[in-house]
Structures are given as C-alpha cells and as structure tokens.
Amino acid sequence: MNTTLKVLSAAAALCLASAAAAAPTLVQDVRVFDGERVIERRSVLFDQGVIVDANFRGAVPKGTRVVNGAGRTLLPGLIDSHTHAFRYLELPVLFGVTTQVDMFTDVAMMKAAKKAMRAGGKHQHADLFSAGTLVTAPNGHGTQFGIAIPTLSKPEDAQAFVDARIAEGSDFIKIVMETGYGFKSLDLATTKAVIEAAHKRGKLAVVHIGNEQDARAVLEAGADGLVHLFPGTSSDAKGLAKLAASKKAFIIPTFAVLESMAGWRGDDLLATADFAGLLDKDAQAPLKASYSASAHPEKLIAPKAVAAAMVAAGVPVLAGTDAGNPGTQYGVSMHRELKALVEAGLTPVQALAAATSVPAKAFRLGQRGRIENGYKADLLLVDGNPAADILATRRIVEVWKDGESANALRVAQRERVAKAVQPGKQPLALPADGRISQFSEQRLASPFGMGWGPSTDGFAGGKSTVALAAGLALTGGEVPLAVEAKVAPGLPFAWAGVAFMPGAAPMQAVDLSAARLVRFKTRGDGKRYQVIAMSQGVSIPGAKSFTAGPEWTEVTVPFSELKGIDPAAMTMLGFNAGPQPGDYRFEIADVRLLAQ
C-alpha cells in the first residue's frame, strides 16, 4: 500500500461521512503555519476531506487543482472556542472558522448539527462541539432568554443532572458560577459536585465565572478550564496563572465580549471591506452593539494582565469570541479576538495556535487544528504572513471545509448582501410634528405601524403585569397614557411597560433615520424608568433612564444614547418599569420622533 493510500485509510473513519466531491487540491509553494510553527515554504496536498501530504514533493498528480501559494500563508481552519451557535450558521466558514465550540444552545439545534456532521455534506457550516444545556441555578445566568431549561439546586443532584446532559449529546459540561451580576448562582459545593460528576463520566468540566475570587475557587475545585476572564482594573495575575498551571487548566479570555462589556471597540471589523461585504445589515447590527453605553477601557487591564501571565506560566490560552452576544458576530469576531490576544501580550504565532492546535488538544477535538498528514482538510489561505502581522488573517484568499472550497459560498454571500442594499430607498416620512402618540379612551393609536400596546417579561418566563389607560387631556390637548406596572421577582431583567411597534407586523424593522431623537412628557411616582429601543439584528436593547416625578416634565433622548441601535432598522420603542420588583405608576404624553 503506498503512502497516499495509507493516509487515506487511516483517516477513513474521520472522513467517511464528509468526504468531499472536490478534486484533489495542491497548495503550492506556500508558507505554512502548521498549528504550532511556521514553515517558510511547502506544498500541501489534500483530497476527499483529508490532508494527504503536508510536505508534498514531486510531480503534480493528474486531475489536481493547483493553487498558487506565493506570498501567502496556509493555516488550519480556525477554531472558535466559545460561541453560542443558535443562528447565522452560514457565517463562520466564510471567515475561516471551520469549528465552533458551543457553550450553550438549544438541544434540538445541537442534535441537528451533530446529525448533519455525521451525515456529511454540510461543508458550508462549521463543525460543532457543544455543551448543550449549561449547568446553572434557578434564575441563574442562562435562564433569562425565555427558553425553559433545567436547573440545578443542590450537590446531591449533580450526577443525575450531568448524566441527563450527556444523554442529550453534550460533548462537555459547562457550569455557571457567577456572583455579583444580579443572577442567582450555583454555590461552590454544587459546582464542585458537577465537576466531579463530569470527570466520573470522562467529560471535561469548564466554568463561566465573573470575578477573580470565583476563578480561583473553581480552579481549586478541579475545573478543566475557565471559559471567560473577568473585567477589572487589577488582579493577582501571576498568582492566578500559577494556580491554573498547577491544576493543568486552560483559559478562554473572550476579549471580544469583554470589550463589549467595557464599551470599548479595539478596532472596527466592518472597516475591512471584504468583511463588511459578507454581512448584511442584520448581521452587521450585533457588531455595532455593546453591553455598555459608555467606554471603560480600564476594565480590560485585568484580563490582559491575566492572559499574559497565563502564557508566561505555560497555561494553554484558547481563542474564543462568545459570539452570539452584543459586540460580536460569528466567524468575523475571531479576527478581532486574535488581534486582542496579541495586544494582551501573546506573539502572533501563539495567537494563531490559540485558534488552532491548542483548542483542538484542550477540547479533545480529534484530527483538526493542525496541517499534518491524515488531519481534516479544514484550511485557511491568506495573503501575507500572520505569524508576523496578525492582521493578515483578515486578507482571506480561500477557505476549505472538509477539503471543499468555500469560494463559491463567499461569492454568493457577497452577491446576496449587495442585492439587499437598495440605493435610493428613503426613510419613513414622519408626521410634520413628529408625534407618534395618538391616545384616546377608544384606542392607543399612532400615525403608522402597529402602534402601542402592553409589554412585559412574560415571553421570557416572567410574571410581571401591566395595565394601560388613557387619561384626561392636558392643556395642549394631548391625551396622556397611564401605565400601572407590577414588576415581579424571579428574573434579573424583569420589566413591564408600554411599547410602540413602528412596523406593520410585530418587531418588523422600519427606517426611522429621519429622526434623531425621541421627546416626550412624563410624570409619575418619582421612580426611575427606562426608554428602550430595539433594532434589527440586535438582541439587547439600547436603554436610557429617566425619572417620572410628580410634575409633568419633558424628556429628550437622542438615539445616539441608545447604544447599539440602528435607527434605520428600528423594531420597537418602549417605556418600561423595572428591573427591581415592585409597584410602579407613570404617565407619558406627546411622544414625538424629531430631527432635532
């Protein structure tokens, strides 16, 4: 049996389901980052989804497609070690991310993704390894999305809980122990019991933490990895790194989402024309959003110091974006994460390893993350040398998933995005006076859209209630709307209030960019309320607080202060009580959308 046949035979189990129909491909005379080191000039041959020869020499086999590698670098397909893969499944491969490690998604979606991986043919989607349902406390982090999930309350139930997740198909166990963020949390005893239960079944146990104290506690308890670092201005970085090294743990800093929490944007991925051209307005929106309405770059001091200390201590550092959250997007955010890792002190080569061979080893992902004979032909070809300039990963020439080129997918996506842009389309014409509130005893009307209606946390599993009633006309003739809300405990972001839907259908996007602000009158019980807005593609609303005092007061909120919201794709405008439980009463009147 010749060498090529031996390699194909050894990889048969890996590729039987996903064998590519593409011709054999030879990337010739290319710089290679093999997952660990750089080889300045090689030729790499792959066929039927497998790297046949990572150092090919000799005559080009008949029928082989030859790709010129001069001035370019070939890397293993990138592995995003922290995502929440519930949408935009087509995006990762377009940006060179061929594997996603998912930290919490719908179980049915996870099962469907695994079935597709086994069957093969889904070369347009990244492979998925998933925790499935995370392990959290009742009303803990992960319960706020309106999806009913099982929760854990005591150590005695840990083994049964873990076994149920494994039965569902979880590849590893993700635990949440996060104190100080408004959620309930597992206690340390329960967290430790889950870690031990996972290890008993041969599964990794990784933990979501939010501060240094919890990070130390879970590492001492035997966690295999931390799936986040924590924001802050100071930390005992060397001490934490020493502990992680002694426990043989790994870390995933997730700078992309930490930057969102800090309200700070390291660089604008959409400034790269090739990237922006692959993302329609809906897909661009999360990148423009942020968890924080104001910039606090000092919150990145601690995680940067910890990441640098971890590398110095020999702790495996993995690249993960936490895609699915505001400030991130699947696939494309990996290129910001790589740059952020370098800014934190990793060398470009260490950052590239953090997105290839290191996560493949840490999460036991098999023959991927390396350019080596018999490994998956998940590959990324870029112009330039990312081992010297990490920004070179953004100059994508071609991506291969299971040996099949994604060039056609990239071209088709670019065409779809271009067609979605409608030159000359005008924003919605607003009323001359900008007024969108037309309240009366008969109806809560508006000059366009579905108009006004109650809004509560009920769809997210909350029990808050609200009653709306038109009041007596004010001096100027405007009729106010009285909002009596009862915000119930149980959710960290509970609310009740009134919402304006500008579209003809619920949450339909409307171009309100003719306005730059919302202005309204309010009075009430003296408590704090929020103006919130949602726009297409954004899962976290922009918000601005106001006080409803005993006398009528005019409030102006510029759209620019509703962070992450695109007025050209507005889906909802709301006035809410919460999140603190209690009874609330306020009135609004004369709500206007104005240019100034």
C-alpha positions, -999 to +999 in steps of 0.1 A: +000+000+000+015+034-010+018+063+014-012+082+000-034+051+004-021+046+039-030+081+049-065+079+034-071+045+051-060+059+085-084+088+081-113+068+067-133+070+100-128+107+101-139+114+066-163+086+056-193+108+063-179+140+050-158+130+020-157+160-004-166+157-040-140+183-050-109+174-070-076+169-052-061+202-044-024+212-041-015+245-025+019+250-039+050+268-026+032+284+003+042+295+038+026+271+063+016+276+099+010+240+109-008+248+141+024+252+161+052+266+140+059+283+107+075+265+077+085+291+051+079+271+020+060+239+014+033+224-008+003+207+008-019+182-010-054+173+002-081+151-012-115+137+000-115+160+031-081+148+043-046+162+042-028+136+021+007+150+022+016+181+043+050+183+026+043+172-009+072+170-034+073+158-069+050+159-100+015+173-096-009+143-097-032+142-127-065+160-122-053+180-093-063+217-088-032+238-082-034+269-060-005+294-061+008+299-026+035+325-033+034+354-008+006+336+011+002+316+043-018+284+047-032+278+082-055+252+098-091+262+098-098+284+128-115+271+159-137+294+179-136+280+214-165+300+228-197+306+208-234+303+212-244+288+179-281+295+176-282+315+144-261+327+114-248+291+109-236+301+074-212+328+086-183+311+104-168+293+074-169+324+053-144+340+077-122+309+080-138+295+112-143+258+105-151+246+140-172+261+168-171+251+204-206+260+216-211+269+253-249+269+254-275+264+227-309+247+221-306+210+224-327+203+193-304+225+173-273+208+188-287+174+178-295+186+143-259+199+139-244+167+151-266+146+127-255+168+098-219+163+108-223+126+108-241+125+075-216+148+058-224+173+030-228+203+053-195+218+042-210+253+043-213+251+081-186+249+108-184+216+127-200+220+161-189+206+195-214+217+222-221+218+259-258+217+250-276+230+281-254+247+306-255+239+343-269+269+363-290+277+393-327+286+392-329+322+380-292+319+372-273+331+342-287+314+311-323+314+323-330+350+311-336+341+274-372+330+276-363+293+270-372+268+297-341+249+307-334+225+336-316+240+366-296+226+395-300+235+432-280+210+453-249+189+451-268+156+456-285+160+422-253+168+403-246+133+389-281+128+376-280+163+360-247+157+343-259+123+331-290+139+315-269+164+296-246+136+283-277+116+272-288+147+253-254+147+234-233+172+253-197+169+244-185+185+276-202+201+307-203+239+311-211+253+346-220+288+356-207+301+390-211+338+387-217+361+417-222+398+417-241+402+384-277+402+395-282+365+388-286+336+412-256+313+412-246+278+420-227+276+452-192+262+453-203+228+468-227+222+439-202+234+413-176+210+427-201+182+426-208+189+390-171+189+381-166+156+398-197+142+381-184+152+347-150+137+354-166+105+365-181+102+330-149+112+313-161+146+303-144+180+306-160+205+331-155+241+321-168+271+341-182+305+334-170+329+361-173+367+365-146+376+390-112+366+403-124+351+435-147+327+417-120+319+392-097+307+420-124+288+437-134+267+406-098+261+397-092+247+432-124+226+427-108+209+397-123+228+367-106+219+334-109+254+321-123+289+325-145+300+296-141+337+303-117+360+321-132+388+341-133+426+337-114+447+362-086+472+368-064+450+389-057+413+397-032+389+411-024+378+376+007+358+384-009+341+413-039+331+393-017+318+365+004+298+389-028+282+402-041+274+367-008+259+357-007+237+388-042+224+380-034+219+343-063+241+334-068+262+303-084+296+298-105+313+271-102+351+277-131+361+252-117+396+247-143+403+220-172+402+246-151+417+274-145+447+251-183+449+246-188+449+284-162+477+287-180+497+260-147+498+241-141+488+205-105+477+198-109+481+160-137+482+135-140+449+117-165+465+093-138+488+081-124+458+063-143+460+031-140+422+024-157+415+058-184+442+055-193+428+021-202+394+036-225+408+063-259+422+055-275+449+077-290+423+101-256+406+105-237+438+110-260+450+137-246+429+166-211+442+158-223+477+163-240+469+196-224+469+230-232+458+266-220+492+280-234+526+270-201+543+279-164+534+274-144+520+303-112+506+287-097+504+321-119+473+327-096+454+302-065+459+323-070+428+345-079+403+317-050+415+296-026+410+325-041+376+334-038+364+298-002+375+296+006+358+329-011+326+318+010+324+287+042+330+307+032+303+331+026+278+303-012+277+307-030+269+274-048+300+262-076+295+237-092+320+213-129+323+218-153+352+210-185+345+228-202+351+195-240+355+199-236+384+222-237+422+216-204+434+201-197+401+184-206+381+153-199+346+143-167+340+123-157+376+118-151+383+155-124+357+156-102+381+137-107+407+164-100+381+191-067+372+175-056+409+174-068+413+211-047+383+222-016+399+205-024+432+222-026+413+255+010+400+251+008+368+230+030+366+200+012+362+166+023+326+165+009+320+200-024+337+190-026+315+159-020+284+179-047+296+203-072+294+174-060+260+160-039+233+177-044+245+213-082+242+214-081+210+194-060+195+221-078+211+251-113+201+239-101+167+225-114+175+191-095+149+172-076+153+140-081+190+134-063+222+142-030+210+125-017+208+090-004+172+092-009+140+072-043+125+080-058+156+095-090+172+083-086+194+053-102+224+071-078+251+058-075+289+055-053+306+029-044+343+035-023+369+018+008+379+037+023+364+069+000+364+100+029+350+120+045+384+117+013+406+113-018+391+129-040+414+107-030+392+077-057+367+088-082+393+075-068+391+040-086+358+031-078+343-002-097+310+002-113+287+028-117+250+026-141+230+048-136+192+046-115+198+015-142+218-004-135+253-013-158+280+002-151+304-026-185+299-042-202+304-009-183+336-003-192+349-038-228+340-034-230+357+000-214+388-013-240+389-041-268+385-016-256+413+006-251+436-024-287+429-036-301+436-001-288+471-004-315+492-020-300+525-033-323+554-032-347+540-006-360+568+016-365+568+054-401+566+065-418+601+063-427+611+098-456+633+107-449+670+104-449+675+142-432+641+148-460+630+172-464+592+173-488+591+203-525+594+195-540+582+227-578+582+234-602+562+255-611+542+224-576+533+212-539+537+216-533+548+181-503+560+161-499+576+126-481+544+113-472+509+124-490+486+148-490+513+174-489+510+211-495+481+234-485+464+267-450+449+271-439+426+298-413+399+306-439+372+302-424+358+270-391+353+290-409+334+317-415+364+339-447+371+358-448+409+357-481+426+347-491+460+333-524+479+328-527+508+303-554+535+304-558+569+286-561+599+310-576+634+308-564+657+281-536+681+290-537+718+284-523+714+249-549+688+240-526+658+243-541+627+260-517+610+284-513+573+288-512+559+324-490+529+329-496+509+361-470+481+364-463+454+388-428+440+383-425+405+397-393+390+412-377+360+395-359+375+365-327+396+367-341+418+339-378+419+347-399+446+332-434+459+325-444+489+304-457+500+271-442+495+236-446+512+203-442+490+172-434+511+141-438+482+116-469+466+102-461+434+120-445+427+154-408+436+155-408+445+118-379+468+111-387+504+099-363+531+087-368+559+113-335+576+104-353+608+096-355+613+134-325+618+156-343+617+190-374+609+209-391+636+230-419+630+255-436+643+286-438+623+317-449+623+354-453+596+380-444+582+413-408+596+414-392+563+404-367+556+377-378+542+344-362+534+311-367+543+275-356+513+255-352+506+217-346+476+196-334+474+161-330+446+135-303+420+144-298+433+180-308+411+209-300+435+237-320+468+237-304+502+239-317+519+271-317+553+288-331+561+322-355+588+332-373+599+363-411+603+364-416+629+391-449+644+404-450+673+378-450+670+341-415+671+327-402+670+291-376+644+284-353+642+253-334+611+245-311+612+214-309+579+195-271+582+198-276+575+236-294+542+229-262+523+223-260+497+195-294+507+180-297+515+143-325+540+137-327+529+101-339+494+112-359+502+143-382+474+155-396+488+189-396+517+212-406+511+248-411+529+282-406+504+310-406+499+347-381+475+364-360+456+369-365+459+407-396+442+418-425+464+430-454+485+420-449+514+396-471+541+381-461+567+355-477+586+326-464+595+292-478+620+267-469+638+235-443+613+223-425+626+192-398+615+169-378+646+159-348+655+138-337+680+165 
